[in-house]
Amino acid sequence: MSTDKETKIEICCLLENSERCKRVSGNASFNFRVQKLVEQRKLKFSLDQNARHRYICDFHKNIIKKARNKRKRKDSDEENESPEVELSQLQIATLRRYKRYYRIPTRPGMSKSQLIESISKHFKGISVPEKETITYFIYMVKTQRSKFDQHPIDAA
């Protein structure tokens, strides 16, 4: 003789606009870390204190997942800055060559840190055509040489 246990369907344990969510809960729980994220991101739902469990529905789980993956927007000043390059890893001869190539005005006998400071100011001011640069880079990787290394074919 076999007995079937009744499966109890539980609903989501969250309140949204002061009303209990009516969706079926999944296996994701509303733990302390999730609760902290909800508070930080000011999401408009909270735990129902009368709930007998802490399981949430897939709908709310996806909202929390998206909120976790969202990055905070940077200020407009920070968006225009280029990423920081660690110039201190370069040798002083390389820094001097860079300075000479781009004709960066400096005084003679500068220390490495002063040279890095003047080069970094110049480096941040350079504008780069991104699509063209990426295209050339992919070309170099595929052909294992630079596009500029090609020699014109002599017409006979």
DAFEN-V131563 format. One record per helix or strand. SS is the DSSP state (helix for helix, strand for strand). FROM is the first residue (numbers start at 0). TO is the last residue. If there is no record, write none. Layout:
ss = <SS:SS>
from = <FROM:FROM>
to = <TO:TO>
This chain:
ss = <strand:strand:strand:strand:helix:strand:strand:helix:helix:helix:helix:helix:helix:helix>
from = <10:13:18:23:31:44:54:57:75:86:91:111:129:146>
to = <10:15:19:28:39:46:56:68:78:88:100:124:142:148>
